[in-house]
Every structure is written in structure tokens, then in C-alpha cells.
Amino acid sequence: MMTAPALTRELGELLRGFRNPDGGWAYYAGKTSRLEPTCWALLALGDTVDGEVLRRWPASDGLLLEHAGGRPNYGFQGLALMILLHRNIEHQRGNRALVAAIQRVKGIALPDSQRFRQDNSLQGWSWIPETFSWVEPTAYCLLALKKARGAGMPVDTGRIRDAEALLFDRTCAGGGWNFGNSRVLGQDLPAYVPTTALALLALQDRTSEAAFASSRTLLEKDALSEPSSMALSLALLALRVLGKPAPGVRSALEKQMPKTLALANHHAMAMALFALRTDHQDAPFVL
């Protein structure tokens, strides 16, 4: 197995080579640049690459499009905003416009139902318009708005309060988060590593909550249960931000790299590089 420095060096060289002529990254070589892999590649490569592509990323009504000519994906608005703020990049339409647009969109509210345990009136963020709120886009956008508030930008505290309430309401029985619901038709649903890691990052300033403590304990226990680059990368990142160094997770992520490189998914490679790098801080994700 490669040494850690050699591994991160190879990942960096590959990602730089996979950059599209427009400055962005696709999920796979030869495809259209997309917002999510572009964001993670910019995070992973840091100051070694310019962020001009994000400054001029196509937008509509304040929201960044998934790709040129596409539609907005709500979850990745939060990811992009965190990078813009961290890199001190002002989007050509204005970062305040993006903050306002993120606050404007939300998942739909539904009547309560005996089939589900959660409060369906709570509204976080959906992936796309006119759909239900999900954990991942809610976590990304909640964390981004908290970062924007810390940067002195106008943020509606009600949106933050509602999103936090939704995440706590959706906590699984033993802690952690599923992708959406926590209980359906009388059955408790399992928590998953990536969703739990993202929700904990978004709630890192709410450590006194019992649901936060049980979820952090669950992530520490189950971090190795999903052997994928995405799950291991997010687990390693979240535990590190929460002050819980996880050398076992890092080792597992390093061992996963031959499969990641073989699959050649730029998004997964970028997430792994960001999580494995030791020469930077996790500032974009820290409140």
C-alpha cells in the first residue's frame, strides 16, 4: 500500500488532470462539469487551484445550477456557499443573493400521518423543488447558513431553528440519521454513516442535546461499518471536527483507495483527498 504522502500526492495529481477546460469537474472523465464534484475538488486541492470556476458558476434566481443549462440542486447550494465564504470568493451574482435564495427554498410541509413518527410540518431543505425535506440537503444548507451568519451576513434565525428541529425530530431510535424518515409503518429505520456525519457537522454547536451525544457515540462505533470512500471520508471529517481523532477510520479510508481509484469517480476521490490531507484545517466545516 502507498504511503500516506504518496497517496495524497497521487490523488491530487489525478484530480488536477481531470479538471475540465471550463475549470470544473465532472463525476467521471469526459462528462459535463457538475456542482458537487467541482465543490469537493476545490476543497481537496485548496489553494493549489484557483476558484474562478465557482465565482462565475451559472445561476438562476440566486441559486447555482447543477450544471450549465441545468436546474438547481438545493443541497449543493450549501456546499458551494461554504467554499465561497472560506475562499473569500464573491460569486458574480453576489454571495448575499445565494444566502437569500437558500433561505427562500424549502421542503414541502405535509399533514401528520400515523405511518410516520416525525413532525411533517417541519421544513428543512429538499433536493429539488416541491419535494419533502431530506437529511443531507438540510444538513448542508443549515451548516452553510450558520457559516454565513458567523460571517455577518443576514440570516433568518427561524430557518436555522426549524432546520435544527427537523434534524433532531428525525433522529433514529439509537441515534444517528437515516436519509429521510426515522420510523415508517411501525418500523425503526437504521442510521447511516454519511447522513449521520453530515447532520453532526450541521449541529456541532448543539452538543448539549441528548440526540447529538447519542449520534456522536453511534458514529464513533459504526464509522467502519460502511466501507465506501464517501462514508469513510465524511466519518473521518466529522469525527475530526468534533474533536474525536479516528486513526482507524483514516487507515480504512487509505485501504479503500485502490477501489476508489479503480472506479475513477472524481467526487469520491476529492472527498477522500480532503479527508486524508494533513496539511490543512477543516475550517470550511467548522463553526
C-alpha positions as CSV (number, residue, x, y, z in Angstrom):
1,M,0.0,0.0,0.0
2,M,1.2,3.5,-0.8
3,T,2.5,5.8,2.0
4,A,0.0,8.5,3.0
5,P,2.1,11.3,1.4
6,A,2.4,9.4,-1.8
7,L,-1.4,8.6,-1.8
8,T,-2.5,12.2,-1.3
9,R,0.1,13.3,-3.9
10,E,-1.3,10.9,-6.5
11,L,-4.9,11.8,-5.7
12,G,-4.0,15.5,-6.2
13,E,-2.2,14.9,-9.4
14,L,-5.1,12.9,-10.8
15,L,-7.7,15.5,-9.8
16,R,-5.8,18.3,-11.4
17,G,-5.5,16.2,-14.5
18,F,-9.3,15.5,-14.6
19,R,-10.2,19.2,-14.5
20,N,-12.4,20.2,-17.4
21,P,-11.5,23.1,-19.8
22,D,-14.2,25.2,-18.2
23,G,-12.5,24.9,-14.8
24,G,-14.9,22.5,-13.2
25,W,-15.0,18.8,-12.5
26,A,-17.5,16.1,-13.7
27,Y,-18.3,12.9,-11.8
28,Y,-16.4,11.0,-14.4
29,A,-13.8,11.9,-17.1
30,G,-15.2,13.3,-20.3
31,K,-18.5,14.3,-18.8
32,T,-20.1,17.7,-18.1
33,S,-18.8,19.7,-15.1
34,R,-21.2,19.4,-12.1
35,L,-21.5,21.4,-9.0
36,E,-20.9,18.7,-6.3
37,P,-17.7,17.2,-7.7
38,T,-16.4,20.7,-8.5
39,C,-17.0,21.8,-4.9
40,W,-15.3,18.8,-3.4
41,A,-12.3,19.1,-5.8
42,L,-11.9,22.8,-4.8
43,L,-11.9,21.8,-1.2
44,A,-9.5,18.9,-1.7
45,L,-7.0,20.9,-3.8
46,G,-7.3,24.0,-1.8
47,D,-5.1,27.0,-2.8
48,T,-3.2,24.9,-5.4
49,V,-6.1,25.6,-7.8
50,D,-8.0,28.8,-8.5
51,G,-11.7,29.1,-7.6
52,E,-12.6,31.2,-10.6
53,V,-15.0,28.5,-11.8
54,L,-17.2,28.9,-8.7
55,R,-17.2,32.7,-9.0
56,R,-18.8,32.5,-12.4
57,W,-20.8,29.3,-11.9
58,P,-24.2,29.7,-13.8
59,A,-27.1,30.7,-11.6
60,S,-30.8,31.5,-11.8
61,D,-32.8,33.5,-9.2
62,G,-29.8,33.4,-6.9
63,L,-29.4,29.6,-6.9
64,L,-26.5,27.9,-8.6
65,L,-27.4,25.4,-11.3
66,E,-26.4,21.8,-11.1
67,H,-24.6,22.3,-14.4
68,A,-24.7,24.7,-17.3
69,G,-28.2,24.6,-18.7
70,G,-29.5,22.5,-15.7
71,R,-31.6,23.2,-12.7
72,P,-30.6,24.0,-9.1
73,N,-30.0,21.1,-6.6
74,Y,-30.8,22.7,-3.3
75,G,-28.4,20.6,-1.2
76,F,-25.3,21.6,-3.1
77,Q,-26.1,25.3,-2.7
78,G,-24.9,25.0,0.9
79,L,-21.7,23.2,0.0
80,A,-20.9,25.9,-2.6
81,L,-21.6,28.7,-0.2
82,M,-19.3,27.3,2.4
83,I,-16.4,27.2,-0.2
84,L,-17.2,30.7,-1.4
85,L,-17.0,32.0,2.2
86,H,-13.9,30.1,3.0
87,R,-12.0,31.1,-0.1
88,N,-13.2,34.7,0.0
89,I,-14.7,34.3,-3.4
90,E,-17.6,36.6,-4.4
91,H,-20.0,34.9,-6.8
92,Q,-20.7,37.1,-9.8
93,R,-24.3,37.4,-8.7
94,G,-23.3,38.1,-5.1
95,N,-22.9,35.8,-2.1
96,R,-25.8,37.6,-0.4
97,A,-28.0,36.6,-3.2
98,L,-27.1,33.0,-2.7
99,V,-27.7,33.2,1.0
100,A,-31.1,34.8,0.4
101,A,-32.0,32.1,-2.2
102,I,-31.0,29.3,0.1
103,Q,-33.3,30.7,2.8
104,R,-36.2,31.1,0.3
105,V,-36.4,27.5,-0.8
106,K,-37.6,24.7,1.5
107,G,-39.0,21.2,1.5
108,I,-42.8,20.9,1.5
109,A,-44.8,20.5,4.6
110,L,-47.3,17.6,4.8
111,P,-50.1,16.6,7.2
112,D,-49.0,14.4,10.0
113,S,-49.6,10.7,9.4
114,Q,-49.8,7.6,11.6
115,R,-47.4,5.9,9.2
116,F,-44.6,8.2,10.2
117,R,-43.2,9.2,13.6
118,Q,-41.9,12.6,12.6
119,D,-43.4,16.1,12.6
120,N,-44.2,16.6,8.9
121,S,-44.9,20.3,9.4
122,L,-41.2,20.9,9.9
123,Q,-39.4,22.3,6.8
124,G,-35.7,22.0,6.1
125,W,-34.4,21.5,2.5
126,S,-35.3,19.1,-0.3
127,W,-33.0,18.1,-3.1
128,I,-35.3,19.6,-5.8
129,P,-38.5,21.8,-5.7
130,E,-41.8,20.7,-4.4
131,T,-40.5,17.6,-2.6
132,F,-40.1,16.6,1.0
133,S,-37.2,17.7,3.2
134,W,-34.2,15.2,3.4
135,V,-31.4,15.0,5.9
136,E,-28.4,15.6,3.6
137,P,-29.6,18.8,1.9
138,T,-30.9,20.1,5.2
139,A,-27.5,19.5,6.8
140,Y,-25.5,21.2,4.1
141,C,-27.8,24.2,4.0
142,L,-28.1,24.5,7.7
143,L,-24.3,24.4,8.2
144,A,-23.8,27.0,5.4
145,L,-26.3,29.4,6.9
146,K,-24.6,29.2,10.2
147,K,-21.3,29.9,8.5
148,A,-22.9,32.9,6.7
149,R,-24.3,34.2,10.0
150,G,-20.8,33.9,11.5
151,A,-19.5,36.0,8.6
152,G,-22.0,38.8,9.4
153,M,-24.5,38.1,6.6
154,P,-28.2,38.4,7.1
155,V,-29.7,35.0,8.1
156,D,-33.2,34.3,9.3
157,T,-32.8,32.6,12.7
158,G,-36.2,31.0,12.2
159,R,-34.8,29.0,9.2
160,I,-32.0,27.8,11.4
161,R,-34.3,26.9,14.3
162,D,-36.7,25.0,12.0
163,A,-33.9,23.0,10.3
164,E,-32.3,22.1,13.7
165,A,-35.8,21.0,14.9
166,L,-36.3,18.8,11.8
167,L,-32.9,17.1,12.2
168,F,-33.5,16.4,15.9
169,D,-37.0,15.2,15.1
170,R,-35.7,12.8,12.6
171,T,-33.0,11.2,14.8
172,C,-33.2,7.4,14.7
173,A,-34.1,5.5,17.8
174,G,-30.5,4.6,18.7
175,G,-29.0,7.9,17.5
176,G,-27.9,9.0,14.1
177,W,-29.8,9.7,10.9
178,N,-31.4,7.8,8.0
179,F,-31.7,9.6,4.7
180,G,-35.2,10.9,5.4
181,N,-37.5,9.3,8.0
182,S,-36.5,7.6,11.2
183,R,-39.6,5.4,11.6
184,V,-42.1,4.2,9.0
185,L,-45.1,1.8,9.4
186,G,-44.1,1.0,12.9
187,Q,-40.6,0.0,12.0
188,D,-37.5,1.9,13.2
189,L,-35.2,2.6,10.3
190,P,-31.4,2.3,10.6
191,A,-29.0,5.2,10.8
192,Y,-26.3,5.5,8.1
193,V,-22.7,6.8,8.4
194,P,-22.7,9.6,5.7
195,T,-26.0,11.1,6.8
196,T,-25.1,10.9,10.5
197,A,-21.7,12.6,9.8
198,L,-23.3,15.4,7.8
199,A,-26.0,16.1,10.4
200,L,-23.5,16.1,13.2
201,L,-21.4,18.7,11.3
202,A,-24.5,20.9,10.9
203,L,-25.4,20.5,14.6
204,Q,-21.9,20.8,16.1
205,D,-22.9,23.9,18.1
206,R,-25.7,21.9,19.8
207,T,-23.6,19.4,21.7
208,S,-25.7,19.7,24.9
209,E,-28.6,17.9,23.2
210,A,-29.0,14.3,24.1
211,A,-29.7,13.3,20.5
212,F,-26.4,14.9,19.5
213,A,-24.5,12.9,22.1
214,S,-26.1,9.6,21.2
215,S,-25.5,10.2,17.5
216,R,-21.8,11.1,18.0
217,T,-21.4,7.9,20.0
218,L,-23.1,5.9,17.2
219,L,-20.8,7.4,14.6
220,E,-17.7,6.6,16.6
221,K,-19.0,3.0,16.9
222,D,-20.2,2.4,13.4
223,A,-17.8,4.6,11.4
224,L,-16.2,1.5,9.8
225,S,-19.5,-0.2,9.0
226,E,-19.9,1.3,5.5
227,P,-16.7,0.7,3.6
228,S,-17.0,3.3,0.9
229,S,-14.9,6.4,0.2
230,M,-17.8,8.7,0.7
231,A,-18.9,7.2,4.1
232,L,-15.3,6.9,5.4
233,S,-14.4,10.4,4.3
234,L,-17.4,12.0,5.9
235,A,-16.9,10.0,9.1
236,L,-13.3,10.9,9.4
237,L,-14.1,14.6,8.7
238,A,-17.0,14.8,11.2
239,L,-15.1,13.0,14.0
240,R,-12.1,15.2,13.5
241,V,-14.2,18.4,13.6
242,L,-15.9,17.1,16.8
243,G,-12.5,16.5,18.4
244,K,-12.6,12.7,18.1
245,P,-9.5,11.7,16.1
246,A,-10.1,8.4,14.4
247,P,-6.9,6.8,13.1
248,G,-8.8,3.6,12.4
249,V,-11.1,5.4,10.1
250,R,-8.2,7.0,8.3
251,S,-6.5,3.7,7.9
252,A,-9.7,2.1,6.5
253,L,-10.0,5.0,4.0
254,E,-6.4,4.6,2.9
255,K,-7.1,0.8,2.3
256,Q,-10.2,1.7,0.3
257,M,-8.2,3.8,-2.2
258,P,-7.4,1.1,-4.7
259,K,-11.1,0.6,-5.3
260,T,-11.7,4.3,-5.3
261,L,-9.0,4.9,-7.9
262,A,-10.3,1.9,-10.0
263,L,-13.8,3.4,-10.1
264,A,-12.4,6.8,-11.1
265,N,-15.2,8.8,-9.6
266,H,-13.9,12.3,-9.2
267,H,-16.3,13.2,-6.4
268,A,-15.2,10.2,-4.3
269,M,-11.6,10.9,-5.0
270,A,-11.9,14.5,-4.0
271,M,-13.7,13.7,-0.8
272,A,-11.1,11.2,0.1
273,L,-8.2,13.6,-0.6
274,F,-9.8,16.3,1.6
275,A,-10.3,13.9,4.4
276,L,-6.8,12.4,4.2
277,R,-4.8,15.7,3.8
278,T,-2.9,16.7,6.9
279,D,-1.6,20.0,5.7
280,H,-4.8,21.9,6.1
281,Q,-7.5,22.7,8.6
282,D,-11.2,21.7,8.3
283,A,-12.2,25.3,8.5
284,P,-15.0,25.2,5.8
285,F,-16.9,22.8,8.1
286,V,-16.0,24.3,11.5
287,L,-18.3,26.7,13.3
